[in-house]
């Protein structure tokens, strides 16, 4: 008999079919934490005593109350790297392993970080729109280039290292601040994010979300980044104080902001919409057909390891 699985995130028809080969699947995608969780709640109420595995993501997570309502739960997995809204302490207390899909979307996120950085520095959205309304290059100031400048990376995990590798292709100097110092990489270390921001031209945020990093990018960091600086966030929206960014753009205290994530997703950040030097994308950085497929496969690999008594590939608790 197949284990019963509750899926709280969107899966394509093809991936639902793949997962259903190994699980008795209840497909009930939620809209995200703080939004409509009725799909999952209804299925937990109806089938909580049967569910052994939950597949979610960092935004939806799995609340402590939901874990409590699943007495047979024995594995929680997330698609993507994030797991910030999974109640890790409650899961650990019950001996339930939690796994993410680390390593499956690093390239997609790093590619996207460079794409929105280039778009912000070279003013691509503004220029693209301008050409459609008769704009020619003689009518505007010349946008600066990217190559040979300084990139600071806050969070030098797998994604941060991939961003650094791409930036080196642009002949950039790379500095970083991270929980773990990695002298073997030969990159410049900074003791804190303020000093990192003061040194670099482009500040890329690639650290985990959560209370420890909440609004780590504030007015002080933006002032250190300065009027020629660009902020890039491909981590979680909670790391960046949206109002501080809006104020810095309004007062021209930074050159631009390029954000794939922002507070209050999926609602657009209203205060940033007026600025053509705020490049905004809808948390798409880690989403590509290749990355999504790899993430689903990683879930199946972790599940197979769990049920066969083998070590899990990407356990986070």
N, C-alpha and C positions, 0 to 999 in steps of 0.2 A: 504494500500500500504506500502510495506517495505521501511524503510529508506535506502538511497543509502550510501554505505560504500566503501571507498578506502583503500585497504590493501597494505602497502608498504614493508612488510616483508614476509619471507617464512612461509607458513603454510602447514602442511601435508594435504593430500587428505581428511583424516577423519576430521580434524579441519576446512577445508574449507566447508565441508558439514554441520558441526555443526553450523558454523557462518552463512551460507546461509539460515538456517532455519528462521533466524530473520532479515536478511539484504539482500538487493539487492546489491550483492558484486561485486566490480571491483577488480580483483586480479592482482596487478602490482608490484611485489617485486623489490626494488632497490638493488644495490650492496653495498650501504653505502655512507656516507657523503664524498664528494670529489672524489668519484668514479663515476660509471655509474648511473645517476639518470633519465635516459631517459624513463624508464618504467612509473614511476610515473608522470614525466613531461608530457608525451603524454596523459595520462588519465586525468590529471588536465586540460590540454588544451581542451580536447574533452568534458569533463563532469563536469568541475569545478562548473558550476552553479547548479548542481544537488546534489553534494556530501555534506552530512550532518555530517558524522563521518569519521575520519581517524584512522587507526590502524597502528602504526609504532613501532620503538624501539629506544633506546638511541643513537645508532650509526647512523642510518638513520635520525632520528629526523624528524622535519617538519620545513622548513625554513620560515622566515617572508614573503618572496616573494610568497611562496606557500600558506601560510595562506591568503595573500591578494588576491590570485586568486580563493579563495573558499568562495564566498559571503554568502552561506547558511551553512557554517561550524558551528557546535554547540557542538562538542565533539571531543577531541583528546585523544587517549589512547596508551600506550606503553606496549608491551609484555616484561617482565623482569622489573627490578627495575630502570634502567637508563632512563634518559630523558634529558641528557645534551645537545643534539642537537635539541631539540624542542624549538622554539622561544617563550618562556614563556611570555615575556613582551608583545609581539604582541598579543598573545592569550588572555592574561588578559585584554589588552586594549579593545578588542572586546567582553569581557565577556564570552570567550570560556573556559570551564573547561578542564584541562589536568589531566589525571589520569595515574598512573603507575600500575604495578602488584606487589606492595610491599607485602612481606610475602609468595610469591609463590615459590621462588627458594632459600630461605635462607639456608635450609638444604643441598641442592646440592652444593652451593658455599662453605659452611663451610666444608663439607666433602672433597671437592676438595682442599681446602687450606691445610688441614692436609695431604692429599695424596701427594701433590707436596713438602710440607715441608719434610715429611719423605723420599721421593725419593731423595731430594737434600742432606739432612744430611747423610743419609745412602748410598748415591751414587748409587742408584738403576739402573739408566740408564747405567752408566759406567760398573757396575758389570754384568748386564744382557747382554750387548754387549760383555764384556770380556769373559764370560763363553763360548760364541759361538766361541771364538777364542783361547780356551785352558787356560784361566785364572784360577788360583787357589788362595785360600785365602793367602797362604804363600808368594805370589808374590807382595802383595800390603800393604800399611799402613792400619791400622784398622780404619774404619769410626767411628765417635763418635755416641753416642746414643742421643735420644731426651728427654726421661723422666727426670723429676726433674730439668729441666733447666728453663730459663726465657723467656717468650714470651711478646713482646710489640705489642700492637694493635693500629694502627692509624686509628681512626674512630670506635667508639663503638655504631654503630647503630644496627639494627636487625641482620645483618650478623656478625658484629664484636662480638656481644654477643654470637652468636652460636659458633663462632670459640673459644672464651674464654671457653665456656662450654666443648668443646671437649678437649682443652688443659688441663683443670683441670683433665680430665680423665687420662692424662699423668703425673699427679702430678707436673705440672708446676706452678711457680709463674707468675701471670699475672699483667702487667702494661698497661696503655693506655693513649692516649691523644685524645680528641674528642671535638667537638663544645660544647657538653653538658657534664658537670661533673655529674657522677652517683655514689655518695658516698654510696647509698643504696646497691650496688652490692658487696661492700667490696674488690674492686680491687684497685691497687696502681695507683694513679693519677700523671701525669707528666705535667708540664706547657707547654712543647713544644716537637716537634718531635726529636730534637737533644738530649735533655736530656733523652728522652725515648730510643732512639737508643743506647746511651751510657750505659744504664742500662741493656738492654736485650741481649739475645743470638739470638733470632729470631724476626724479625720485620715484622709484617703482615700489609699490606696496605689494608684498607677496607673502605676508605672514598669516598665521591662522587667526580666525575670529575668536570671539569670546570676551569675557570680562577683563582679562589681562591686557588686551590690546584695544579696548573700547576708546574711540576718539584719540588714538595715539597721534594721529595727524590733526593738530589743532592750529590755532592762529600763530603760536610760537614757531612751530615747524614751518609753516608757510612763509612767515617773515624771514626765517633763515634761508629758505629756498630762494626767495628773492624775485625781482621783477622779470628776470630772464628765465626763471625756472618753470618746469612742467611737472605736474603731479600725475602719476599713472597709478590707478588702482585696479588690480586684477585678482584681489584677495576676497575680502568681504566688505560690504558697505559700512559696517559698524566701526571699522578702523579709522574712518575719515569723518570729521565734523563737517557736515554739509553746509551749515551756515557759515562756518569759517572760510570754506572754499568760496562760497558766493561773495562774501565780503572782500576776499583777496582778489577775486576777478573784477569786482566792481571798482575797487580802488587801484587796480593794475599793480598789485603787489606780487603777482605771479603772471607768467606769460600765458599759461593755459592749464587746463585740467582734462585728463583723458580717463574716463571712468567706465569700466564695464560692470561695476557693482556700485550700489548706493543704498543709503538708508531707506527703509520703507518700501522695498521692492514688493510687488512689481509696479507700484505707483511711481511715475517719473518724479525726479527731484525738482519740484516746482521752481525753487529759487535759482536753479542753474539753467533753466530753459531759455532765458533771455540772452545768454551769452553765446556768441558764435565761436568763442575760443574754449567752450566746454564741449568736448567730444564725448557723447554718451552712447553706449551700446547696451542691449538688454540682457546682461549676464549670459553672454553667448560664448565667452572665451574658451571654456572647456568643452563646448559642444561642437562636435563634428561627427559625421557618420562613423569614422574610424574610431574616435575616442568613445563614443557611446557603445559601439559594439564591444570594444575592449573592456569597458566597464561592466557590461552585462556578463561577459565571459569571466571576468575576475570574480564577480559574485558567485557564479556557478562553480568556479574553482575552489573558492573558500567554502562553499556549502558542501562540495564533495569531500574536501579535506575534513570538515567537521564530522560528517556522518561516517567517515571511514576511520576516525580517530587519529588523523595525521595533523601535523602542525599547520595552523592557519597562515596564509600568505601575508595578510596585511591587517593584523589585529591592532587595535588602537587603545584597548583598555587592559 
